[in-house]
């Protein structure tokens, strides 16, 4: 898997975790289960899934893209 694929997978996992958290919050509100502990648990989740390796891959992709871009003429 190359850097772009890892980035896509990481972003997908983060989006999925955020959706699950939102669905949990909606369920809690609908069912009247709101307590300080529940809200703290929901607020603490999802744990960010983007790692330092993902950030390094993003930086590498940006550097490669910059090298492959053609200079624009100012005319």
KAFEN-V945030 format. One record per run of one state. SS is the DSSP state (@ for helix, = for strand, . for the rest). FROM is the first residue (numbers start at 1). TO is the last residue. If there is no record, write none. Layout:
BEGIN
<<SS:FROM:TO> <SS:FROM:TO>>
END
This chain:
BEGIN
<<.:1:2> <@:3:30> <.:31:35> <@:36:44> <.:45:51> <@:52:68> <.:69:75>>
END
